[in-house]
């Protein structure tokens, strides 16, 4: 897979978009006359009646009414569930920071403190995006349907089954999702956020977004460039790869061209390197190739799944090839998971030995949480149809669902298991029943009122490759990259260096020095700090 992280490549494709009006679509990219991007089109800011959150002490909650369609700002409305973590120093408060946890489909109504310094000086406001959580909901799939498209196949029969399940899911949502299905794009979420900015009384926007939240940030910055005061995007998506693809990529699955599988493989390699250096790593094997050891485990699991009992559990859990891949991928989201991942893989290594069959009761060991599917927000519940309604509303994809298998196998050549896991993520987009005509697909270099801070993990990000953060830094009109020298997805609260840089940036606008690199506060196998 060709990765693009130079400003020349980005600028060339921006020029193509501007010249041809190429926009995101499923199956066929279409040419439209370039038009100025639509903002909120005169929609009125909602009134926010803040009150205590019943489910989150210390937070205030409100409901906002926003247009279903910004083409008709006075027409039908939907509700957004909004939450606020008030600044601890209200007398010296600087303003409000908006927050998005990723996804798409991640609920953000109860935002974290981000950093203690920012919690002191800013109100932090999050919201469940349209269709998600406590906002006006988009639901059309049963749990059984979600489960059927929530994995990836390893055999031709499984491929046929998941294609059939994806087609059935599309038909179900076409019949029962309702009008919101056609207005779920990131651009409409960005328009919602600009109305919320006005509702809280801010002239310009402060924003922190991670993972898919970086795409929301990029869209907002280019729809409303004059309203950017301070924006940090952490573990970024390449917005061209997300929407249309670069030349020659428009007819590849969007979840293949993102390169997430390659990022996951690099993160796994970084884990193996740390493991061999640290005697505390259970999977360590001096003088052996840990990638080969891992591949052997996967080979055995294809032949025979094994049983493991999670701590505190009473029933054994079957560990298949797919479960092992997804659990490994999930653990790589945070370098601090390294001890648990090492124990898990070493247990699989022992249990998959031919002589271990029937050797005794299943061992007790923690099974890492699988990587979230679909979407990119770790440890949040994502409704499958909510995520797909964003993914498929604004991205170019093949119309033939069997194309996904071809690209999955290609990705698996360099990122075994991760290639299929990530590629099949967008399979339902082949037949998904809606496109949002108000989506945004560039340009990505509109001049912002203030520079943007980007953050990426250089040793491997299992969801959004580091080179995508480099690419978007060069693509945006004015941005500065801060690198964290670790693997994982998201840099926050892993390094005092990163947190301090964010504090200075949001408070004063001061950016890190060009080429700045931070180190994590502890190594992957160090014990977690005590509270």
N, C-alpha and C positions, 0 to 999 in steps of 0.2 A: 504494500500500500504506500503510495507516495504521500509524504507529509509535507505541508507547505507552511513555513514559518518566516518567510521573508516579506518585507513590505512590498517588494516589486510584484510578487505573485498575488498578494492581496489586492494591490492597486489595479493590477490588470483585470482581475475578476470584477472589482467594483466598476471599472470602466465598461466591461461587458454588460453588467446589469443595467447601468445607466443608458447605454446605447440601445439595448434591445428590449429593456423592460422585462427581463426574465424574472418570473416569480415562482414561488414554490408551488408544486402541484404533485399529484399522485399519478404515476404512469407517464404523463406527458408534460414537459415544461412548456408553458405558453408564453407568447409575446403579447405585452400590453403596452399602451402608450405610457411613458413615464409621467407620473403626476407627483405633486408635492405630497409628502406623507400627511395623513390626516391626524390632527391632534384630538382634543376632546370636543371639537365642533360646537362650542358654545354651551356645553352641558353645565348645569348648575352644580356647584359643590354641595355635597350632602351635609346635613346637620348631624353632629355627633353628640349624642347624649350619654356622656361617660358615667359609668357606675361600677361598683365592685364586680369582679368576675366570680361567679359562683364556684367555678372549678379551679381557680388559680389565685390563692391569697396573695395580696400585694400588687395585683394587676387590676387595671380598669378595662372594662369592655364597652363596646358600642356597636351599633348596627348602622351601616351606611347604605343608602339606596343610590344605585348608579344605573346608567342606561344599559339595557340589554344590547343594543346596537348604537354605536356612536354616529351612524348615519342618520339615526332618528333620535336625537338626544332628548326629545320631549315625549318619546313613546314609552313602550313597556320597560319596566325597571326590574332589577334583581337586587338581592341583598348581599352585602359583604359583612362577614363577622370580623371585627377589628379589635385588637387588644393593645394595651399600652403598659409598659413597665416604666413608671415615672422616674425621672432623675432623682437621685438621693439628695442633691444640692439644688433645690428649686430656685433659690435666690440667685445663684450664679449659673443657671442653666443657659447653655448656648443655643440649643434648638432641639430638633427631632431627627432621629435616624430611623429610616424605614428598613425593614429586614425581610429577606426571603430565604427559606431553608433549602431550596432546591426542589427537585422532582423531575418533570412537572407533575403537579398533583400533591405536593407536600403542603400540609396545613401549617400556616405561619402565625396564627392568631395570638399565640403565647410566645413572644420572642425571648431569646436568652439575653443575658446582660451584655453579651459580646465581649467586652473587657470591663474590669472594675472601674477603670478610668472613664470609659465612655458611659457607663451606667451612672456615674456621679454627675456628669455634665450634660447628658442628653436624655430626653424621653426616648424610649425605643419602642417603635410601633410596628406591629406585624398584622397581617390579615390573611385569612383563608381566601385564596384566589377564587374567582368565579367558578362555580361547579364543585368546590372542594369543601370538605369539613362542615362547619356550621354555616357557611355561606349557602346561598341558593344552590341546591345540589344537582348534580348530574349523575344519575344512576340508571343503568339499563341492563347490567349483567348480573346473573346469579353467582354465588360463590363457586358453584361447579364450573360455570363458564370461565370465570377468572382463573381457576386452577388449571383448566385445560389449556390455556394459552400462557400460563405463567412459568413455563420451563422451556427446555430446548430438546430436540430429538437427537438420537444417536443411531437410529436404524431407519431404513426406508419406510417401514410400516409406521413408526412414530412420526416421521415427517408427514406422511399422508394424514395422520390423525390430527396433528397440530394445524395443518393447513385447513382441514375441514372445520376444526374448532374455531379458527380465526374467521373463516367465512361466515360461520353461523353467528359468531359474536357481532360481526358487522351487520348482518341482517336484523338481529335482535335490536341493536341500537338504532338502526334506521327506523324501526317501527315504534320504538318506545322512549327514546331519549328526550324528545321535545325540542323546542326551538333553540335552547341554550347550546345544543350540540354544534350549531353553526357559528357560534360567537366566542369560541374558547381560545383564540390565539394569544400568544404572548403579547402582541401589540395591544389587544384589548385589556389585558392585565396591566400593562404599562399605563394605558389611559386611565384605568381605575385608580392607579397609584397617584397619578397627577391630580386627580380630583381629591384624593385623600390629603395630598400635600396642601392643597388650598383649604381643605376643611380644618386642618390643624393650625392654619395661620402662617405657614412658611412661604416665603417668596421663592426660595430655591430648595432643592431636594438634597438631603444627605441619605446615602443608601449603602447597605452592606448586603451582598448576595453571594452565596456559595453554590458551586455546581451549576445546575440549570438556572439558579438565581443569577448567575453571571450573564446569561442570555437575556433575562429580563432587564438587567442593568444596561447591557449594550443596546437593546431596543429602546429603552427609555432615553438613554443618552443621545440617540439619533432621532427620536421623535421630538424630544424636548431639550435640545442641546443648551439653550440659554438658561435652563433651570437647574443645571448641575452645579451644586456647591461643592460637595465632596462625595465621591463614589468609590467604594472598594469592591472589586470583584475577585473572588478567591476560588482557585481551581476552575479555570475558565473553559468554556466551550468555544470553538471556532465558529462564529455565527454564519460564515459562508458554508462550511461543511454541514452545519445543522439545517440550514434552509434549502439551498439550491444545489450545493456542491460546486467545486471548481470545475472548469471545462473538462469534460470527459467523465465526470462523476455524477452527472444529474440523474442518471438512470441506475445508480447503485442504491441499495438500501441505506437510508441515512444513518442507521446504527452501525453499519459497516464502515462507512467513510469517515465517521468520527474518530476512528483509530483507538477506541477505548480498549480493545483487546490487546493492542501493542503496549498501551500504558500499563495494563494489568500484568502483562508478561515482564515488563521491566521492574514493576514493583515486586513481583515474585522473585526475580533475580536479585534484587536488593535485599529481600528477606533471606534468601539463601546465603548471600555474602555475609550478612550479619550473623547468621546462625553458625557458619563455619568459624567465625572469629570468636564466638562467645561460648564458653564451656557450659553455660546454663541452658543452652538450646537442646531440647530433647531430640530433635531431628538431626543433630550434628553427626557427621560421619567423616572424620579427618581422612584426607586422601581419596575420598569418593566424590563423585559428581552428584550433587544434591538434586539437580534437575533430572538426571537419569533415575535417581532413587524415587523421585516424585512420579515420573512417567511410569515406572514399574508399578507403583501403587494404582495408578489409573488403569493400566493394562489389566491388572488383576481384578479391579472392580468391574470392568466390562464383562469379565467372565463370571464373577460371583460377588454380589453385594454382601456386606457384612452387617452385623448388629452391634450397636453401641447403646449404652444406657446413659443419658445425660444426668449430671448430678442432681439429686432430688427427684429424679423421675422414677417411675415404677415399671414402665413399659419400655422394651428395647426400641430403638429407632433404626430403621434400615438406611444404610449409607450406600447409595448407588453412585455410579460415575457422575451423574448430574449433581447429586447432593454434595459430593466431595468438591467438585469444581465450584459450585455456587458458594459453599461455605468457605473455601479458600479465598475466593474473590471477596466475600464479605469481610473476612478478617484483614485483608490487605487495605481496607479503607482507613485503618489507623495503625501506625507502627507499634503502638502500645499493645496491640493484640498479638504480638509476635510470640510470647510464651504460650498462649492458648493455642495458636496455630501450630506451633512446633509439637505440642503434646498431642494434638488431634492427628497430625500427619504421621507421627511416630506410632500412634496406636493403630492407625490404618495399615501402616507398614507391617506391624506385627500380626494383625488380624487377617490380612489378606494372604499371608503365607499359606501354601497348600496344606502344610501339616497342621495349621491352626484350626481347620474346619472341625467343628465338634469338640474342640479342646477343653471347653469349660464354659461357664456362663459369660455373657457379653461383658466386656470391661466397662467401667464407669469413667467417662471423660467428657469434658465440655465440648459441645459441637458449636463452632462459631455460627453466629447468625448469618444466613445467606445474604448475598448482595441483594439490595432492594430491586424488585422487578414489578412493573417497569419504572423507569425514572432513575434519578441519580441522587436522591436524598437518603442518606443512611439513617436507619432506625426511626423512620416515620412510616405510618400506614398510608399506602398509596392505593386509591381505588384504580383498578386497571383502566376502566373506561375514562376516568377523569384524566389520567396521564395520556392515554392514546388520543383523546380528543384534542390535546395540544400538539402532541407529536405529529399526528396525521393531518392536522389542520393547516400546517405551515411548512411542510417539508416535501421535497421531491423524492419519489420512490418508484420502483418498477410496478407495473400493473399485474405482473405474473407472480403469484406467491411462491412458485417453485424456484424463482431466482434467488430467494433467500438461502436455500440450501447450497447452491453453488458458491455464493460468497462466504457462507459460514465455513465451508470446507477449505476455502482459500485462506481465510483468516486463521483457521486452526493449524495451518502449516507452520506458522511462526508463533502462535499463541494457543497452544493446545487447550481445548475446552473453553477458554475465554472467548475464542473467536465465535463459536456457536452461541455461547451464552449471550454475548452482546449483540450479535447480528440478528438473531431471532426476536430481539426485543421489539422491533418495529414491524414484524410480519403482518399484523392486522391492517397496516396502512395500505397494503395492496388493494384491499376491498373496502376500506373504511368509508362510510356514507356521507362524509361532509368535508368541505373546505371552508375556511374563513376568508371571505373576500377582503377583509380588512387586516389581514396578516401583514407583517413587514419583513422584507427580504433584502434590505439595503437601500442606499449605500450605508457604509459603516464608519465613515470618516468625517461626519459633519462636525464642525468646530464647536466644541463645548465651552461653556463659560469658564470652567476651571478644569485643571488636569485630573485624570483618573488614576487611582492606584490599583495595580494588578498584583496578585500573589500566586505563586505556583510552587509545587514540590518537585525538586529537580531529579530525585532518584527513582521516580516512578509513581504515577497516579493511576489507580486501577479503573477510573471512570472517565476522567478528562485529562488527556496527556499533557505533560508539561509544555510541549511545543505548541499546544493550542493557546496556552497563556502567553507564550512568547509571540505567537502570531497576532492575537487580538491586541497586545500591547502596541505592536507596530501598525496595526490596522486602524485603531482609534485615532482621532485627530491629535490627542495630547494625552499620553499615558506614561507611567513609570512602573517598571517591573521590580518587585521585591521577591527574591528567591529564598525558599526554606530548603535546607540541605537534608532532606529526608524523603521517605516514601509515604504514601497515604493520600487521602482525599480530604483536602481542607487543611489550612495551616493554623487556624485560630487556637489559642490557649495551649500551644505546644512549645512556644518559644517566647520568652520575655522580650527578646529582640523584635519579633513580629508584632506583639501586642503593643509595645511602646511606640513602634513606628506608626501603627494605626491610631493610637491616641494622639500623637503629634499632628498627624495628617487631618483628622477630623476636627481637632481643636483649632489648629492654626493654618492649615493648608500646606504645611511643610512636608515635602516628599523625601523619601530616602535618597541617598546618593545613587547616582547612576551605577548599575551593576551590583548593588548591595546584595549580600548573601547573609542570611541568618542561619544559626545552627539550633537544633532542638535542645531543650533543657535537659533531656535525659536520653539514654540510648534505648533501643527497643526492648532489651531484656532487663533493664533496671526495674526494681520494684516500683509500683505505683506509689506516689506520695500519699501519706496518711492525711485524712481530712483534719 
